Amino acid sequence: MTTELIESAIRELETYNKQGESYTDATGRYGWRNPVRADTGDLLRVLTISANPARVLEIGAGHGLSTLYLASGLANHKTCIIDTIEFDPGVAESTQQRMNDCKAPVSVHTGDALDVIGTLSGHYDLIFFDAQKGC
């Protein structure tokens, strides 16, 4: 994991519109993707540093901004793994590529969180829930 690459990707994503974006999938399911603010990102970084997790689960990756903030708090943790879930296949693919480019220890899982969580195994030390909440 390269801290400089992660910080560069964070700076790039921080330029994205903070008003969020709506989406509708092929089945008509509607959602809203809203990136975290920089002050929330700093909080995620500090929480990750203090928790010193071996495994992190993020539910709702979006474009990966919060994922990168979580990863930035792991600079001194050589073996941590982050699993993140993104509903939109196109967004999930670009987010995984961004994580690969940063050499961040992140696996982006595509699909509905309720379905994907059932395929994951093991214990998570830190969970960040940032997905669309259904009623």
Sequence and secondary structure as in RCSB ss.txt:
>XXXX:A:sequence
MTTELIESAIRELETYNKQGESYTDATGRYGWRNPVRADTGDLLRVLTISANPARVLEIGAGHGLSTLYLASGLA
NHKTCIIDTIEFDPGVAESTQQRMNDCKAPVSVHTGDALDVIGTLSGHYDLIFFDAQKGC
>XXXX:A:secstr
  HHHHHHHHHHHTTS TT EEEE TT  EEEE    HHHHHHHHHHHHHH  SEEEEE  TTSHHHHHHHHTTT
T TT EEEEEES HHHHHHHHHHHHHHT  EEEEES HHHHHTT  S  SEEEE S    
